[in-house]
Amino acid sequence: MKIAVLGCGAIGSIIVESICSGEIRNAELTALMDIYPDKCEKILENYCPTVKANISICRDLDCMFNSKPQLVVEAASQKAVEEYIPKILSRGINTVILSVGALLDENTLQEIKQACMKSGSRVYIPTGAIAGLDAVKALSNKGIKRIVLRTYKNAYSFDKNTLEKLGFKEVTAKTKIYEGRGDVAVKLFSANVNVVAALSLAAGVIPWVEVYADPELKRNIHEIEVESNVSTIYIRVENTPHPLNPKTSYLAALSALQLLKRIVVEEPIEVGT
C-alpha cells in the first residue's frame, strides 16, 4: 500500500521509521508533506537513506497527489485537518486522522463526512493516548449518561500564551487550569487533549473535561469515567511523554502505528471491537 504522511513531527517520524524499516509489512512511503520541508529531509536522512530519492517532499497537495498515495496519514495539526483532509478524501484517498480534535467542530465533521460519502473514501481514527474505546463504543448502543475526562500533564507541556489567557502566569504546584465542555477544551489545548474528541466520537456524548498542570509530573495521565445503564467504567492511563514532543504521549504514536498495521496488513484474526 502506498502511503503519504502529512506532518513531520514526533508521530510522523515514528510512522516513517516503521514503514522504511519494514515493520509495517506491504507498505511503501511515497511522500512527506510539511510546511517546513527541512524537517521532512531530516526524517528521510535518518530513517530512509537508501530510498529517499524515491520519496517526494511536498509543500502542497498537488505534489502529494502526484505520488499517488492510497492512504494519507495526518500527523500535523487540527488546522491541517480542516484545510487539507476534505480535499484528500474527495479524491477517494483513505485517511488516518491523528489531530482528531478538529472533528469536534461540526462544520469540519460534516464536510469530512460529505467528502467520504461522495468519493467512497474512509477515515480511520486511532484510540490514541487512552484505552477502552472499544467498551465506550459498545455502551453507546444503549446510551451513555455521563462521561468525564481528567487530564494531568507537566505544566511545561502547555502553551504559555494559553495559560496566561486563562489567568495562569506561572504554575508552581498542581493546578486545575480548565474545567468545562470537551469541545471547548480541544480548541484551547489543541496539542494536549485530542483524546477528548476520540472519546466523544465513540460515545456520542461530549465529555466533561478537567485539565491539570503539575510542574512535578513526569507522566501524562488520563482518567476516564463512563456511566451508562449497562455499565460503569473507570480507566486510568499513565503515559511516558514522547522524547521528541512532551505534549504527546508515546502511546499515541504506538496507537497510530498499530492502526496502520491493521489497515495495511489485514491480519486474518482481529481482536477488539
Salt bridges, closest charged atoms under 4 A:
GLU23 OE2 - LYS261 NZ 3.20
GLU45 OE1 - LYS52 NZ 2.25
GLU179 OE1 - LYS176 NZ 2.92
ASP183 OD2 - ARG181 NH2 2.88
GLU210 OE1 - ARG150 NE 3.31
GLU223 OE2 - ARG236 NH1 2.26
GLU225 OE1 - ARG146 NH1 3.34
GLU225 OE2 - ARG150 NH1 2.70
GLU227 OE2 - ARG146 NH1 3.04
GLU238 OE2 - ARG236 NH2 2.87
GLU267 OE2 - ARG25 NH2 3.04
GLU270 OE2 - ARG262 NH1 3.69
